[in-house]
C-alpha cells in the first residue's frame, strides 16, 4: 500500500517537474479502448456467403470457463463481459434471485468460436425476461465477438431470430419479452451487431476522457487558471484539517476496509438524495467486496485520507489500456466542504497518466463533472421486444416509462422539477 503525502498534485507549482510515483503498476496496457466512440460507426466487413454459423446453448457457466477466458483475450468486448466479472455476479446476485444463464455460442463451419452472447432468463411473477447476464451491474452490455466476426456473419438479425428460436424451444429458457439495455454502437473498432436490431436511446450516456502524456499539461488544458487556483486553495484547506494522503490500496484487508467505507459513504449519499440504497439489494455488498479483493490486476482500490478520516474512496477496473471508474464516494463531514472527491479524482487521473493509460472511462451517467473531463460521449441503446401477448403488455409499459425518463433527463426544466420533488419526498419521509 503506497501513499502520497502533501503536497499533492494541485499544490505543485504549475510547470514544476514531479517525480514518478511508486504506485503499483497493475494496469493492463493493451492497445485498444473497448466500448468506444459512437460516431462514426465502424464499417461492416463483407460477409463470406458460403460460411455457416452454428449455434449452441449453454446454461452452466463453470463448464464454459476454459473456452471463455481464452476467447476474451482477443475478442472485442468490455471488462464487463469477462468471465471473471460475470461469474462473480452470478455467484453473489444471480443465484439469489434465480437468474438462469442462457449463453449462446456461435461457431463457424470449422467449429471456431465466433461469438459469445452472455444472456440470462430472469423471472418476476409469471413474466420471464431475456436480458444480459449481470445487466444491472454492467455499465456496458455487449456480446463478445471475434475479430473476424463480420466476415462470417452477413445478417445478424436473421442469426438473432434463430437464437431466439433455440431459446424458446428450451422449457427452461423460454421468455415473454427481450430487454437488452446499455449497448454501445461499437466494440473496439467493430460495429456492435445488436445495433442491427430496432433500438431506442437509453436515458443515459457514458463519458470517456482521452488522456495525455503529462498530468500537468492535461490539467491545464481541462481547467482554467481561475479554477486551478480555487482548487489549490481548497486542497490547502483540506491540509489544515489533517495530513492529506493519496493511498494506493494493495493489501487485501485494507482493500476490504476501503470498500466497506465506500459502501457506507454511498449508502448515506443515497439516503440524502432520497433514492434506493443499491448496496441493500441482496448480494450486492458481497459482490463488490469479492470483486475488489480477488480480481487482482483488474480492480484498483484507492482513497484520499485527511488525517485519520477516509475522505474519499474509489474502485476502478482496468482493461486494455482503459481505466473504468465504477464506484466513488466521499465523507459527509467537515472535509466535504473542501472537495475531497475532486482532489481524489485528480490523483486518479494523474495515476492513470503516469501508468500509460490512454483512456479514463467515467462509465454510465451524465453528471456535469464527467463532461468537464471527457471528450467522448458514448451513446447507449436499448432493445425491447415482446415475444408473447403478456410480454407485449409489459413491453408497452416499460417503453412508455423509459421514454418519459429520457424526456425528463434531457429537459433541464423537467429534471429540475423532478429533483425538487424527490427532495420534498425525502423530507416528508424523514418527518
C-alpha positions as CSV (number, residue, x, y, z in Angstrom):
1,X,0.0,0.0,0.0
2,X,1.6,3.2,-1.1
3,X,0.8,6.8,-0.1
4,X,1.4,10.3,-1.4
5,X,1.7,12.9,1.2
6,X,1.2,16.6,0.8
7,X,1.9,18.5,-1.3
8,X,-0.4,16.7,-3.7
9,X,-0.5,17.3,-7.5
10,X,-2.6,20.5,-7.2
11,X,-0.1,22.0,-4.7
12,X,2.9,21.5,-7.0
13,X,3.8,24.7,-8.8
14,X,2.5,24.7,-12.3
15,X,5.2,23.6,-14.7
16,X,7.4,22.1,-11.9
17,X,8.6,18.6,-12.6
18,X,7.1,15.9,-10.3
19,X,8.8,12.6,-9.8
20,X,7.0,9.4,-10.9
21,X,5.1,7.7,-8.1
22,X,5.8,4.3,-6.8
23,X,2.1,3.3,-7.1
24,X,1.6,-0.3,-8.1
25,X,1.5,-0.7,-11.9
26,X,-1.3,-3.2,-12.1
27,X,-3.0,-1.6,-15.1
28,X,-3.5,-3.7,-18.2
29,X,-1.7,-1.8,-21.0
30,X,-3.1,-3.5,-24.1
31,X,-3.9,-1.2,-27.0
32,X,-7.5,-0.5,-27.8
33,X,-10.4,1.0,-25.9
34,X,-13.5,-1.2,-25.6
35,X,-16.9,0.3,-26.0
36,X,-15.7,3.4,-27.6
37,X,-16.6,6.4,-29.5
38,X,-20.1,6.3,-31.0
39,X,-19.8,8.2,-34.3
40,X,-18.8,7.2,-36.9
41,X,-19.9,3.6,-36.9
42,X,-17.3,1.1,-37.8
43,X,-17.8,-0.3,-41.3
44,X,-19.3,-3.8,-41.6
45,X,-16.8,-6.1,-43.4
46,X,-18.1,-8.0,-46.4
47,X,-19.6,-11.4,-45.4
48,X,-18.5,-14.7,-46.8
49,X,-21.8,-16.0,-48.2
50,X,-20.5,-19.6,-48.1
51,X,-19.8,-19.5,-44.4
52,X,-22.2,-21.1,-42.0
53,X,-22.7,-20.4,-38.3
54,X,-23.9,-23.0,-35.9
55,X,-25.4,-22.1,-32.5
56,X,-25.0,-23.7,-29.1
57,X,-26.9,-23.1,-25.9
58,X,-25.2,-23.4,-22.5
59,X,-26.5,-22.9,-19.0
60,X,-23.6,-23.9,-16.9
61,X,-21.1,-21.1,-16.5
62,X,-18.4,-23.1,-14.9
63,X,-18.1,-25.5,-17.8
64,X,-17.5,-22.5,-20.1
65,X,-14.6,-21.0,-18.2
66,X,-11.7,-22.5,-20.1
67,X,-13.0,-21.6,-23.6
68,X,-14.5,-18.2,-22.5
69,X,-11.3,-17.0,-20.8
70,X,-9.2,-17.9,-23.8
71,X,-11.7,-16.2,-26.2
72,X,-11.9,-13.0,-24.2
73,X,-8.2,-12.3,-24.6
74,X,-8.7,-11.5,-28.3
75,X,-12.4,-10.9,-28.6
76,X,-13.9,-7.4,-29.0
77,X,-15.6,-6.8,-25.6
78,X,-15.5,-4.7,-22.5
79,X,-14.3,-5.6,-19.0
80,X,-18.0,-6.3,-18.1
81,X,-18.1,-9.3,-20.5
82,X,-15.1,-11.0,-19.0
83,X,-15.8,-14.4,-17.4
84,X,-14.4,-13.3,-14.0
85,X,-16.9,-10.4,-13.7
86,X,-20.0,-12.2,-14.8
87,X,-19.3,-15.4,-12.9
88,X,-18.9,-13.3,-9.7
89,X,-22.2,-11.6,-10.4
90,X,-24.0,-14.9,-10.9
91,X,-22.4,-16.3,-7.7
92,X,-23.4,-13.5,-5.5
93,X,-26.5,-11.9,-7.1
94,X,-27.9,-14.1,-9.9
95,X,-28.2,-17.3,-7.8
96,X,-30.0,-15.4,-5.1
97,X,-32.7,-14.1,-7.5
98,X,-33.0,-17.3,-9.5
99,X,-31.4,-15.9,-12.6
100,X,-30.7,-18.7,-15.2
101,X,-27.7,-18.1,-17.5
102,X,-28.6,-18.6,-21.2
103,X,-25.3,-18.4,-23.0
104,X,-25.4,-18.6,-26.8
105,X,-22.2,-19.6,-28.6
106,X,-21.7,-19.2,-32.3
107,X,-19.2,-21.2,-34.3
108,X,-18.0,-21.2,-37.9
109,X,-18.1,-24.2,-40.2
110,X,-14.8,-25.4,-38.6
111,X,-16.1,-25.1,-35.1
112,X,-14.1,-22.0,-34.3
113,X,-15.8,-19.7,-31.8
114,X,-17.1,-16.5,-33.4
115,X,-19.1,-15.0,-30.5
116,X,-20.5,-15.5,-27.0
117,X,-23.8,-13.9,-26.1
118,X,-23.9,-13.7,-22.3
119,X,-27.7,-13.8,-21.8
120,X,-29.9,-14.8,-19.0
121,X,-33.5,-15.5,-18.1
122,X,-35.0,-13.6,-15.2
123,X,-38.4,-14.3,-13.7
124,X,-40.7,-12.0,-11.9
125,X,-44.1,-13.5,-11.1
126,X,-45.4,-15.1,-14.3
127,X,-43.2,-13.0,-16.6
128,X,-39.9,-14.3,-18.0
129,X,-37.4,-11.8,-19.4
130,X,-34.5,-12.4,-21.7
131,X,-31.7,-10.0,-20.7
132,X,-28.0,-9.6,-20.4
133,X,-26.3,-11.6,-17.7
134,X,-25.5,-9.2,-14.9
135,X,-27.1,-6.4,-16.7
136,X,-27.7,-4.1,-13.7
137,X,-24.0,-4.1,-12.7
138,X,-22.6,-3.9,-16.2
139,X,-22.2,-0.3,-17.3
140,X,-21.9,-1.6,-20.9
141,X,-23.7,-4.7,-22.1
142,X,-22.5,-6.4,-25.2
143,X,-21.6,-9.7,-26.8
144,X,-18.0,-11.0,-27.1
145,X,-17.2,-11.1,-30.9
146,X,-14.2,-12.5,-32.8
147,X,-12.1,-10.0,-34.7
148,X,-13.3,-11.6,-38.0
149,X,-16.9,-11.8,-36.8
150,X,-18.4,-9.7,-39.7
151,X,-16.6,-11.8,-42.3
152,X,-18.7,-14.8,-41.2
153,X,-22.0,-13.0,-40.3
154,X,-23.7,-11.1,-43.0
155,X,-27.2,-10.8,-41.5
156,X,-27.1,-10.7,-37.7
157,X,-30.8,-10.0,-37.4
158,X,-31.5,-13.4,-39.0
159,X,-29.0,-15.1,-36.8
160,X,-30.6,-13.4,-33.7
161,X,-34.0,-14.8,-34.7
162,X,-32.5,-18.2,-35.0
163,X,-31.0,-17.8,-31.5
164,X,-34.4,-16.8,-30.1
165,X,-36.0,-20.0,-31.6
166,X,-33.4,-22.1,-29.9
167,X,-34.0,-20.4,-26.6
168,X,-37.8,-20.6,-26.9
169,X,-37.6,-24.3,-27.7
170,X,-36.0,-25.0,-24.3
171,X,-38.6,-25.0,-21.5
172,X,-36.1,-23.6,-19.0
173,X,-35.0,-20.8,-21.3
174,X,-38.2,-19.6,-22.9
175,X,-39.3,-16.0,-22.3
176,X,-42.1,-13.4,-22.7
177,X,-40.0,-10.4,-23.7
178,X,-36.5,-9.3,-24.5
179,X,-34.9,-6.4,-22.7
180,X,-31.3,-5.6,-23.7
181,X,-30.1,-2.4,-22.2
182,X,-27.0,-0.1,-22.2
183,X,-25.5,-1.2,-25.6
184,X,-22.8,1.0,-27.2
185,X,-22.7,1.3,-31.0
186,X,-19.2,-0.1,-31.3
187,X,-16.9,-2.7,-29.6
188,X,-13.4,-1.6,-30.2
189,X,-13.3,-0.9,-33.9
190,X,-16.2,-3.3,-34.7
191,X,-19.8,-2.4,-35.1
192,X,-21.9,-3.9,-32.3
193,X,-24.1,-6.5,-34.0
194,X,-27.1,-5.8,-31.7
195,X,-27.3,-2.3,-33.2
196,X,-28.7,-4.1,-36.3
197,X,-31.9,-4.6,-34.3
198,X,-34.6,-2.0,-33.5
199,X,-33.3,0.1,-30.7
200,X,-34.1,3.3,-28.7
201,X,-31.7,5.6,-26.9
202,X,-31.0,4.8,-23.3
203,X,-31.9,7.6,-20.9
204,X,-28.2,8.0,-20.1
205,X,-24.9,8.2,-21.9
206,X,-21.4,7.3,-20.8
207,X,-18.3,9.6,-20.9
208,X,-14.7,8.9,-21.7
209,X,-11.6,11.1,-21.4
210,X,-8.7,10.7,-23.7
211,X,-5.7,11.2,-21.5
212,X,-2.4,13.0,-22.4
213,X,1.2,12.1,-21.6
214,X,1.6,14.6,-18.8
215,X,-0.8,15.3,-15.9
216,X,0.3,18.9,-15.6
217,X,-0.4,19.6,-19.3
218,X,-3.7,17.7,-19.3
219,X,-4.8,19.5,-16.1
220,X,-4.0,22.9,-17.6
221,X,-5.9,22.0,-20.8
222,X,-9.0,21.0,-18.9
223,X,-9.2,23.6,-16.1
224,X,-9.0,27.4,-16.4
225,X,-6.4,29.3,-14.4
226,X,-9.0,30.6,-12.1
227,X,-10.4,27.1,-11.4
228,X,-6.9,25.7,-10.8
229,X,-6.3,28.5,-8.3
230,X,-9.6,27.7,-6.5
231,X,-8.8,24.0,-6.4
232,X,-5.3,24.6,-4.9
233,X,-6.9,26.7,-2.2
234,X,-9.4,24.0,-1.4
235,X,-6.7,21.4,-1.1
236,X,-4.7,23.7,1.3
237,X,-7.9,23.9,3.4
238,X,-8.1,20.2,3.5
239,X,-4.5,20.1,4.7
240,X,-5.4,22.3,7.6
241,X,-7.8,19.5,8.8
242,X,-5.1,16.9,8.7
243,X,-2.3,15.4,6.6
244,X,-3.6,14.6,3.2
245,X,-2.5,11.3,1.6
246,X,-3.5,9.6,-1.6
247,X,-3.4,5.9,-0.7
248,X,-3.0,3.2,-3.4
249,X,-4.5,0.2,-1.5
250,X,-3.0,-3.1,-2.4
251,X,-3.2,-5.1,0.9
252,X,-6.3,-7.3,0.9
253,X,-7.6,-6.4,4.4
254,X,-7.1,-2.7,3.6
255,X,-8.9,-3.1,0.3
256,X,-11.9,-4.7,2.2
257,X,-11.8,-1.8,4.7
258,X,-11.7,0.8,1.9
259,X,-14.6,-0.8,0.0
260,X,-16.7,-1.2,3.2
261,X,-16.1,2.5,3.8
262,X,-17.0,3.3,0.2
263,X,-20.3,1.5,0.5
264,X,-21.2,3.1,3.8
265,X,-20.5,6.6,2.3
266,X,-22.6,5.8,-0.8
267,X,-25.4,4.5,1.3
268,X,-25.5,7.8,3.2
269,X,-25.5,9.7,-0.1
270,X,-28.4,7.6,-1.4
271,X,-30.3,8.4,1.8
272,X,-29.6,12.1,1.4
273,X,-30.9,12.0,-2.2
274,X,-34.0,10.0,-1.2
275,X,-33.2,7.1,-3.6
276,X,-32.8,3.4,-3.2
277,X,-29.7,2.1,-1.5
278,X,-28.2,-0.1,-4.1
279,X,-26.0,-1.9,-1.6
280,X,-29.0,-3.0,0.3
281,X,-30.0,-5.3,-2.6
282,X,-29.4,-9.0,-1.9
283,X,-25.8,-10.0,-2.8
284,X,-24.5,-6.6,-3.9
285,X,-22.2,-5.9,-0.9
286,X,-20.8,-9.4,-1.2
287,X,-20.3,-9.0,-4.9
288,X,-18.3,-5.7,-4.6
289,X,-16.2,-7.0,-1.8
290,X,-15.3,-10.2,-3.6
291,X,-14.5,-8.4,-6.9
292,X,-12.4,-5.8,-5.2
293,X,-10.3,-8.3,-3.2
294,X,-9.9,-11.2,-5.6
295,X,-9.7,-9.8,-9.2
296,X,-6.2,-8.6,-8.8
297,X,-4.7,-6.9,-11.8
298,X,-8.2,-5.8,-12.9
299,X,-9.6,-3.9,-9.9
300,X,-7.9,-0.9,-8.4
301,X,-8.9,0.5,-5.0
302,X,-7.7,3.8,-3.7
303,X,-8.6,6.5,-1.2
304,X,-7.8,10.0,0.0
305,X,-7.1,10.2,3.7
306,X,-7.2,13.5,5.6
307,X,-5.7,12.8,9.0
308,X,-7.5,9.8,10.3
309,X,-10.5,10.4,8.1
310,X,-11.1,8.4,4.9
311,X,-12.3,11.5,3.0
312,X,-12.8,9.9,-0.4
313,X,-12.7,6.4,-1.9
314,X,-13.0,4.7,-5.3
315,X,-12.9,1.4,-7.1
316,X,-11.9,1.1,-10.7
317,X,-11.4,-1.6,-13.3
318,X,-8.6,-1.7,-15.8
319,X,-8.9,-3.4,-19.2
320,X,-7.0,-2.9,-22.5
321,X,-5.5,0.4,-21.7
322,X,-8.6,1.9,-20.2
323,X,-9.5,2.7,-16.6
324,X,-13.2,2.4,-15.7
325,X,-14.3,4.4,-12.6
326,X,-17.2,2.2,-11.4
327,X,-17.6,3.4,-7.7
328,X,-16.6,6.5,-5.9
329,X,-17.7,8.3,-2.7
330,X,-16.7,10.9,-0.2
331,X,-17.1,11.6,3.5
332,X,-20.1,13.8,4.5
333,X,-18.4,15.5,7.4
334,X,-16.4,18.7,7.6
335,X,-14.0,17.7,4.9
336,X,-16.8,17.6,2.4
337,X,-16.7,21.5,2.2
338,X,-13.3,21.4,0.6
339,X,-13.9,18.9,-2.3
340,X,-12.1,15.7,-1.2
341,X,-13.8,13.8,-4.1
342,X,-12.4,16.3,-6.6
343,X,-8.9,16.1,-5.2
344,X,-9.1,12.3,-5.2
345,X,-10.3,12.3,-8.9
346,X,-7.3,14.4,-9.8
347,X,-5.0,11.9,-8.3
348,X,-6.7,9.1,-10.1
349,X,-6.3,10.8,-13.4
350,X,-2.6,11.6,-12.7
351,X,-2.1,8.0,-11.6
352,X,-3.6,6.7,-14.9
353,X,-1.5,9.1,-17.0
354,X,1.7,8.1,-15.2
355,X,1.0,4.4,-15.9
356,X,0.4,5.0,-19.6
357,X,-3.4,4.5,-19.5
358,X,-4.8,6.0,-22.7
359,X,-8.5,6.5,-21.7
360,X,-10.3,7.2,-18.4
361,X,-13.9,5.9,-18.6
362,X,-16.3,7.6,-16.2
363,X,-18.9,5.0,-17.3
364,X,-22.7,5.5,-17.4
365,X,-24.2,8.7,-16.1
366,X,-24.4,12.3,-17.2
367,X,-23.1,14.1,-14.1
368,X,-21.7,17.5,-15.0
369,X,-18.2,16.8,-13.6
370,X,-17.8,14.0,-16.2
371,X,-18.3,16.4,-19.0
372,X,-15.6,18.6,-17.6
373,X,-13.0,16.0,-18.3
374,X,-14.4,13.7,-21.1
375,X,-14.0,14.4,-24.8
376,X,-16.0,11.4,-25.9
377,X,-19.7,10.7,-25.3
378,X,-20.7,7.1,-25.7
379,X,-24.3,6.9,-26.8
380,X,-26.1,3.8,-25.3
381,X,-29.1,2.0,-26.7
382,X,-31.8,-0.5,-25.6
383,X,-33.5,-3.2,-27.5
384,X,-37.0,-4.0,-26.2
385,X,-39.2,-6.7,-27.9
386,X,-42.3,-8.7,-27.0
387,X,-42.3,-12.5,-27.5
388,X,-45.8,-13.3,-26.1
389,X,-49.1,-11.5,-25.6
390,X,-48.4,-10.9,-21.9
391,X,-44.9,-9.8,-22.8
392,X,-46.4,-7.2,-25.2
393,X,-48.3,-5.6,-22.3
394,X,-45.1,-5.4,-20.2
395,X,-43.1,-4.0,-23.1
396,X,-45.7,-1.3,-23.7
397,X,-45.4,-0.1,-20.1
398,X,-41.6,-0.3,-19.9
399,X,-41.3,1.6,-23.2
400,X,-43.6,4.4,-22.0
401,X,-41.7,4.7,-18.7
402,X,-38.3,4.8,-20.4
403,X,-39.4,7.4,-23.0
404,X,-40.7,9.6,-20.1
405,X,-37.5,9.0,-18.1
406,X,-35.3,10.1,-21.0
407,X,-37.5,13.2,-21.7
408,X,-37.1,14.3,-18.1
409,X,-33.4,13.7,-18.0
410,X,-32.8,15.6,-21.3
411,X,-35.1,18.5,-20.4
412,X,-33.4,20.8,-17.8
413,X,-36.7,22.3,-16.5
414,X,-38.3,18.9,-16.1
415,X,-35.1,17.5,-14.4
416,X,-35.0,20.4,-12.0
417,X,-38.7,19.9,-11.1
418,X,-38.2,16.2,-10.7
419,X,-35.1,16.7,-8.4
420,X,-37.1,19.2,-6.2
421,X,-40.0,16.7,-6.0
422,X,-37.6,14.0,-4.9
423,X,-36.1,16.2,-2.2
424,X,-39.6,17.0,-0.9
425,X,-40.5,13.3,-0.8
426,X,-37.3,12.6,1.1
427,X,-38.1,15.4,3.6
428,X,-41.6,14.1,4.1
429,X,-40.4,10.5,4.7
430,X,-38.0,11.8,7.3
431,X,-40.7,13.7,9.1
